[in-house]
C-alpha cells in the first residue's frame, strides 16, 4: 500500500528527529507509526515542514509540504492519506485526491480545543473516510458532539517510544525497578506493601 501523512505544524523534523531530540507527542507518534508501516513493506511518505526537499529515513520518504506539482501527483497516487489535526480542510484536501484515495483524519486533541470549531460542518465530516483517535473517551466525545459515525472510527491510543519498549518483562512492576519511588507514590506503595506482604 501507498500511505501518506500530512502534518501542518511548523516544526522542522523528519523520521530520525524523535530518536535524537524532543518533540511534542503527536509528531513522534506520526514518525513511529510511519516507520512501522514502512517496515511492513508499505510505501510511506511524510509531508511536513522539514527543511530538506526530500530525504529517506527508516524506510519513510520525508518531503517538504509545499503545493508543488510533485507533491500533488504523490497525494493523488496514494491509497491512504492521513491528515493530522487539520480540521476544516477535509473537503479541500479530498478534492485533490485520486478517486481511490481514502482520507483519514487523525485527531489527538480533546473535542473542546479551539480549532475544532470548524468541525461542525457535516459536509466536512463526511469528506473523511475514517477517523483516528487516541482514547475511547475522546472517540465517544467526538461521536456525541459532532455526530461522527463510530463505525468509521478507530482508537490507536498513545504509546511509549520504541526505545522504552521491552526494557522490563510484562510481569515485572516497573515502580520497584526505579532507583527511588516517586514522592507522590511512596505512601501508597508502603500502604500496599503493608497490606499485601
Order of alpha helices (4+ residues) and beta strands (2+ residues): beta-alpha-beta-beta-beta-alpha-beta-alpha-beta-alpha-beta-alpha-beta-alpha
